[in-house]
Amino acid sequence: MEQETSEGLLRGIRRWDLAAITVNGIIGAGIFGLPALVFASTGVYSLFAFAACALVVLVIILCFAEVG
């Protein structure tokens, strides 16, 4: 699967490269798909829903910061 070009570089995707691309695709789809889903279910109040979620996450982050 790996091919050597005229400059001597190897071009190919190894197992861990493929795993990283897959994880990136899953996380990216969640980042761009979730706001659309929230807006569809909450309408114009989606901004307030994200602010409420941010406050909940902030509390969790502060708990982990104190433990750390």
N, C-alpha and C positions, 0 to 999 in steps of 0.2 A: 504494500500500500504506500510505502514511502518512496518518493522519487527524488533523485538528486538532480538539481538544476545545473546549468553551466557555471554558476557562481559557487557551487559547492554547498548550498543550503539544502537541508532536508525538509521536504514538504509532506506532512502527513498528520493524521490525528491519532493519538494514542488513546488508550482506555480511559485514563484520568482526564484527558482533554475532552473527550466525549461526555464524560460524567459532569464536568464543569459546565459545558454548554447546555446540557439537559437541565441542570439545576438553575442556571441563569434563565432559561426559557420559562421554567415553572414560576420562578419568583417574579420575572418580568410580566408574565400574564396576570399574576395576582395583583401586582401594583397598578396595572392599567385597567384590569377588569373589575376590581373591587369598587373604585369610585363610581363607575357606571351603574353597578348593581345597587349601591347605596342611594344614588340619586334617583334611580327608578323606584325604589321603595319608600323613600322619605320625601321626595320632591324638593321643594325649595328649602326645606329644613335640613338638607344634607350637610351644609356647612356647620350647623349646630351639632349634628350627630358626630362629625369628625372632631369637633372641639371637645365633646364629651368623651369620646374614645381617647383623645390625646391626654385628657386629665387622668383617666384610668391608667393609661400606660405610664404617665408621669409618677403616679403613686407606686407602681411596680418598680420603676427604675430607681426611685428613691430608696425603696426597701433593699434592692440589690446593692446600691451604693453604700448603704449603712452596713450591710453584711460584709462587703468588700473592704 
